[in-house]
Amino acid sequence: MDLAGIVGRVIVTYVVLLVLVRASGKQSVRHGTTFDFLLSVIVGDMVDNAILAEAAVSTFLVAVATLFAAHWAMKYVSFRAGAHGRSD
């Protein structure tokens, strides 16, 4: 693999992750949940695959966007369930 390809992949991967992490609103790791940790482990593996060209950058973009969307949807559902949950 050529160096320019690696640099390009790193830049694209970094920008995508920067945007998604900033959009999540987390200020530090201590504000995270177990699911946030799990998400970071999965995304870390995806980054490895994207940078080393084991997966296409477009595949990485779709996969990471889908994963973040699913994560945000689960947060929303759990928030709504907590707000309107059972009163025992």
RAJO-V535946 format. One record per backbone hydrogen bond with DSSP energy under -1.0 kcal/mol. NH is the residue of the N-H (numbers start at 1). CO is the residue of the C=O. E is the energy in kcal/mol with one decimal. If there is no record, write none. Layout:
NH|CO|E ; NH|CO|E
This chain:
6|2|-1.7 ; 7|3|-2.6 ; 8|4|-2.4 ; 9|5|-2.3 ; 10|6|-2.6 ; 11|7|-2.4 ; 12|8|-2.4 ; 13|9|-2.6 ; 14|10|-2.7 ; 15|11|-2.5 ; 16|12|-2.3 ; 17|13|-2.4 ; 18|14|-2.7 ; 19|15|-2.3 ; 20|16|-2.3 ; 21|17|-2.8 ; 22|18|-2.3 ; 23|19|-2.1 ; 24|20|-1.2 ; 31|28|-1.1 ; 32|29|-2.1 ; 37|33|-1.9 ; 38|34|-2.3 ; 39|35|-2.4 ; 40|36|-2.1 ; 41|37|-2.0 ; 42|38|-2.3 ; 43|39|-2.8 ; 44|40|-2.1 ; 45|41|-1.7 ; 46|42|-2.0 ; 47|43|-2.7 ; 48|44|-1.9 ; 49|45|-2.1 ; 50|46|-2.4 ; 51|47|-2.9 ; 52|48|-2.2 ; 54|49|-2.1 ; 55|49|-1.5 ; 60|56|-2.1 ; 61|57|-2.7 ; 62|58|-2.3 ; 63|59|-2.7 ; 64|60|-2.9 ; 65|61|-2.1 ; 66|62|-2.3 ; 67|63|-2.3 ; 68|64|-2.5 ; 69|65|-2.3 ; 70|66|-2.5 ; 71|67|-2.1 ; 72|68|-2.8 ; 73|69|-2.4 ; 74|70|-2.2 ; 75|71|-2.1 ; 76|72|-2.3 ; 77|73|-2.6 ; 78|74|-2.6 ; 79|75|-2.2 ; 80|76|-2.6 ; 81|77|-2.5 ; 82|78|-1.9 ; 83|79|-2.0 ; 84|80|-1.8
